[in-house]
Amino acid sequence: MTIKYIGSKRLLLPHIEGLVESLGTIKSSADLFTGTTRVARMLKRRGQFVHANDILAHGEVLGRAAIATDARDVNPATLEELLKDLDATPPEPGYFTQTFCRDARYVHPDNGARIDAIRARIESELTDEPLRCLALSSLLIAADRVDSTTGVQMAYLKSWAPRALKTLELKMPELIEGPGSVTRMDAAQCARSIGPVDLAYVDPPYNQHSYLGNYHVWETLLRGDQPESYGVANKRIDCKTRKSPWNSTRFIRPAFEELVDSIDARWMIVSFNDEGALTTGEITAILETRGSVRRVDIEHPRYVGARIGIHNPSGEKVGTIGRTRNIECLFLVESRG
């Protein structure tokens, strides 16, 4: 179970796992832009030691719950009882409700008040891991199931989505047996710090839209801070200052070159989109500095927001719908040394 996420590898996962299967014995792997941890979870289910990394708080929390937590260390009955107790928390509207449910309309205020109350209890009552990260992960997934967006948080729907009128409900997050580890840092810094692995999976941002801006509501929910916000979308104020080279046509190539140079792995699988700021030729040339490169192309639909078009706060359609399908490119690299 995971959250709606642009760039999600749900449709690509069988292709990625097929490549992994073809490599033979893989004991350790690193997912350097883990996002919702979908690929990292697949790798962990295959019995690998997985290190998951992301620069954002929601990637770290989901990683701590699914990757760093060993299911054998969790009593399912204890976790289930905790989630039931949190689920019964009386609603208490606060910052989240005002900012994201009244000033904006990402979540219905009734659910917003429950999110505020549950989040406050987690902050004050749960200090030990893994129960804290498991509770936060469950809250994020529950909130995502009752949101009112097209999948990103640069805008929200004029009228409440049907799912937004449902009651938020905490459910058991996925638990996977085996050890793992998680960091929240720059991907190249992570690659240098973790040392050698058998396989590195690389799925970087590919255009000007930052994941911080696309999922600022979830970032604020999991950070537990109350930042100043701005604009119709009520984005965190640090969306203006926390810039990534991966969202820059000027800086993405040197960032990719640095990352590829920093990875110590026999195998790399790199995922990139044909709408990205780097061409497939540029990517291939950079990867060939490390070893032989094989490429697989998979066509699939673009995210739902791109298919229904863009609407202003009054619900009026603006602009025109462009392409509705794109190509996801998987590059398999075997290192020379």
C-alpha positions in Angstrom: 0.0 0.0 0.0 1.4 3.4 -1.0 0.5 6.9 -1.8 -0.4 8.5 -5.2 2.9 9.7 -6.6 3.9 11.2 -10.0 6.7 9.1 -11.3 5.5 6.1 -9.4 7.0 2.8 -10.7 3.8 0.8 -10.2 3.5 0.0 -13.9 7.2 -0.3 -14.4 7.9 -2.6 -11.4 7.5 -5.9 -13.3 10.1 -4.6 -15.9 12.5 -3.5 -13.2 12.1 -6.8 -11.3 12.7 -8.6 -14.5 16.0 -6.9 -15.0 16.9 -7.6 -11.4 16.0 -11.3 -11.8 18.3 -11.5 -14.9 21.3 -10.4 -12.8 21.5 -13.5 -10.7 22.4 -13.3 -7.0 22.1 -9.8 -5.6 22.6 -9.5 -1.8 22.7 -5.7 -1.3 21.1 -2.8 -3.1 20.6 1.0 -2.7 17.5 2.9 -3.9 18.9 6.5 -4.0 15.6 8.4 -4.8 13.3 6.0 -3.0 10.1 8.2 -3.0 7.3 5.9 -1.9 9.7 3.0 -1.5 7.9 0.9 -4.2 11.1 -0.4 -5.8 13.0 -0.7 -2.5 10.2 -2.8 -1.1 10.4 -5.1 -4.1 14.1 -5.5 -3.6 13.7 -6.2 0.1 11.0 -8.8 -0.6 13.6 -10.6 -2.7 15.8 -11.0 0.4 18.3 -8.2 -0.2 19.7 -5.8 2.3 18.3 -2.5 1.0 19.4 1.0 1.8 16.7 3.5 0.9 17.5 7.2 0.6 15.4 10.3 -0.2 16.0 14.0 0.3 12.4 14.6 1.6 10.8 13.7 4.9 8.0 11.6 3.4 10.5 9.4 1.6 12.4 8.9 4.8 9.4 8.1 6.9 8.0 5.6 4.4 11.5 4.1 4.2 11.9 3.8 7.9 8.5 2.0 8.1 9.0 -0.4 5.1 12.7 -0.8 4.7 14.5 -0.1 8.0 11.9 -1.9 10.0 12.3 -5.7 10.2 8.8 -7.3 10.4 10.2 -9.8 12.9 10.8 -7.0 15.4 7.2 -5.8 15.4 4.3 -7.4 17.2 1.4 -7.1 14.8 -1.2 -7.2 17.6 0.6 -4.3 19.4 0.7 -2.2 16.2 -2.9 -2.9 15.3 -4.0 -1.9 18.8 -2.0 1.3 18.6 -3.5 2.2 15.3 -7.0 1.5 16.6 -6.4 3.7 19.6 -5.0 6.6 17.4 -8.0 6.1 15.0 -10.3 6.8 17.9 -8.7 10.2 18.8 -11.3 13.0 19.0 -10.9 15.5 16.2 -9.1 18.7 17.0 -8.6 21.2 14.2 -5.3 23.0 14.1 -2.6 24.2 11.6 -3.2 21.4 9.1 -7.0 21.9 9.0 -6.7 25.7 8.6 -3.9 25.6 6.1 -4.8 22.7 3.9 -8.6 22.2 4.5 -10.0 25.7 4.9 -7.5 28.1 3.3 -6.9 25.4 0.7 -9.0 22.3 -0.1 -6.6 19.3 -0.2 -8.5 17.4 2.5 -12.0 17.8 3.9 -12.0 19.8 7.2 -13.6 16.8 9.0 -10.7 14.6 8.1 -8.2 17.5 8.6 -9.3 17.8 12.2 -8.7 14.1 12.7 -5.3 14.4 11.0 -4.3 17.3 13.3 -5.3 15.4 16.5 -3.7 12.1 15.5 -0.5 13.8 14.4 -0.3 15.7 17.7 -0.6 12.4 19.7 2.1 10.7 17.6 4.4 13.7 18.3 3.8 13.7 22.1 3.3 10.0 22.8 5.4 8.0 20.4 9.1 8.5 20.8 10.4 5.0 20.1 11.0 3.4 16.8 9.7 1.6 14.9 6.2 2.3 16.3 6.6 6.1 15.6 7.5 5.7 11.9 4.9 3.0 11.4 2.2 5.3 12.9 3.3 8.2 10.7 3.4 6.0 7.7 -0.1 4.8 8.4 -1.4 8.4 8.8 0.2 9.5 5.6 -1.3 6.6 3.6 -4.7 7.2 5.2 -4.6 11.0 4.4 -3.7 10.2 0.8 -6.7 8.0 0.5 -9.1 10.9 1.3 -7.3 13.7 -0.5 -8.9 15.9 -3.1 -6.2 16.3 -5.8 -5.4 14.8 -9.2 -2.2 13.3 -7.7 0.0 16.3 -7.1 -0.3 19.2 -4.7 0.4 22.1 -7.0 -3.4 22.5 -7.1 -6.6 21.0 -5.7 -10.0 20.3 -7.1 -12.8 22.9 -7.1 -15.3 20.4 -5.8 -14.5 17.7 -3.3 -13.5 14.4 -4.8 -15.8 11.6 -3.7 -13.0 9.9 -1.8 -12.5 13.2 0.2 -15.9 12.7 1.8 -15.0 9.3 3.2 -13.8 9.0 6.8 -10.0 8.8 7.3 -9.0 5.3 8.6 -5.6 4.1 9.8 -4.6 0.7 8.5 -1.7 -1.6 9.0 1.3 -0.6 6.9 3.2 -3.3 5.0 5.8 -5.1 7.1 8.6 -7.0 5.4 11.0 -9.4 7.0 14.7 -8.5 6.9 17.1 -5.7 7.8 17.5 -2.5 5.9 18.6 1.1 6.4 17.5 4.6 5.5 19.0 8.0 5.1 17.7 11.5 4.2 20.3 13.2 2.2 21.6 14.2 -1.3 21.8 11.1 -3.5 25.5 11.5 -4.4 26.4 12.1 -0.8 24.4 8.9 0.1 26.2 6.9 -2.6 29.6 7.9 -1.2 28.6 7.3 2.4 27.1 3.8 2.1 30.0 2.1 0.3 29.8 -0.7 -2.2 26.5 -2.5 -3.0 25.7 -5.1 -5.6 23.0 -3.0 -7.2 22.1 0.7 -7.3 18.7 1.8 -8.5 18.6 5.5 -9.7 15.3 7.2 -10.4 16.0 11.0 -10.2 13.6 13.8 -10.9 13.6 14.7 -14.6 12.0 18.1 -15.1 11.5 21.5 -13.5 8.7 20.4 -11.1 10.2 19.6 -7.6 8.8 16.8 -5.5 8.9 19.2 -2.6 6.4 21.4 -4.4 4.4 18.5 -5.8 4.0 17.0 -2.3 4.4 19.9 0.1 1.3 18.9 2.1 2.7 15.5 3.0 6.1 17.1 3.7 4.6 19.4 6.2 2.5 16.7 7.8 5.5 14.4 8.4 7.9 17.2 9.4 5.3 18.3 12.0 6.3 21.9 11.6 4.0 24.9 10.9 5.7 26.8 8.1 4.6 30.1 6.6 2.8 29.3 3.3 2.2 31.2 0.1 0.1 31.2 -3.0 -3.2 29.5 -3.9 -1.6 26.1 -3.3 -0.5 27.2 0.2 3.0 25.8 -0.4 5.7 25.8 2.3 7.7 29.0 2.2 10.9 26.9 1.8 9.7 25.7 -1.6 11.1 29.1 -2.8 14.5 28.5 -1.4 15.1 24.7 -1.3 16.1 24.3 -4.9 17.4 21.1 -6.5 19.9 20.7 -9.4 17.7 17.9 -10.6 15.0 20.4 -11.5 17.3 22.7 -13.4 18.1 22.3 -17.1 21.5 24.0 -16.4 22.6 21.8 -13.4 21.0 18.4 -14.0 23.8 17.1 -16.2 26.6 17.8 -13.7 24.4 16.4 -10.9 23.9 13.2 -12.9 27.6 12.9 -13.7 28.5 13.4 -10.1 26.0 10.8 -8.9 27.1 8.2 -11.5 30.7 8.8 -10.5 29.8 8.4 -6.8 28.1 5.0 -7.0 30.1 1.9 -6.1 28.0 -0.9 -7.5 28.6 -3.8 -9.9 25.2 -3.1 -11.5 23.1 0.1 -11.9 19.5 0.4 -13.1 18.6 3.9 -14.1 15.1 5.1 -14.8 14.5 8.2 -16.7 11.6 9.7 -18.6 11.6 10.8 -22.3 10.1 14.2 -21.2 13.2 14.8 -19.1 15.9 17.5 -19.3 18.5 15.0 -20.4 18.2 13.1 -23.7 18.6 9.4 -23.8 21.8 9.9 -25.7 23.2 12.1 -23.0 22.3 9.6 -20.3 23.8 6.7 -22.3 27.1 8.6 -22.8 27.4 9.4 -19.1 26.6 5.8 -18.1 29.1 4.4 -20.6 31.9 6.0 -18.6 31.1 3.3 -16.0 30.5 0.2 -18.2 28.3 -1.4 -20.7 24.8 -0.1 -21.1 21.6 -1.8 -22.2 18.4 0.2 -22.6 14.7 -0.9 -22.4 11.8 1.5 -23.4 8.3 1.1 -22.0 5.4 3.3 -23.1 2.7 4.2 -20.6 0.0 6.8 -19.8 1.0 10.1 -18.2 -0.3 11.0 -14.7 -4.0 11.7 -14.5 -3.6 15.5 -14.0 -1.8 15.7 -17.4 -4.7 13.8 -19.0 -7.6 15.8 -17.7 -5.9 19.2 -18.2 -5.2 22.2 -15.9 -7.9 24.1 -14.2 -7.8 27.5 -12.3 -9.2 27.9 -8.8 -12.6 28.7 -10.3 -12.7 25.3 -12.0 -12.2 26.7 -15.5 -10.0 24.8 -17.8 -6.9 26.7 -18.9 -4.4 25.7 -21.5 -4.6 22.7 -23.7 -3.9 19.0 -23.1 -0.6 18.0 -24.6 0.7 14.4 -24.9 -1.1 11.8 -22.9 1.5 9.0 -23.0 5.3 9.0 -22.5 8.2 6.6 -22.7 10.0 5.4 -19.5 13.6 4.4 -20.3 15.4 1.8 -18.1 19.2 1.6 -18.5 21.0 -1.4 -17.1 24.7 -0.8 -16.5 27.3 -3.4 -15.8 30.4 -1.8 -14.2 33.8 -2.5 -15.7 35.5 -2.8 -12.3 
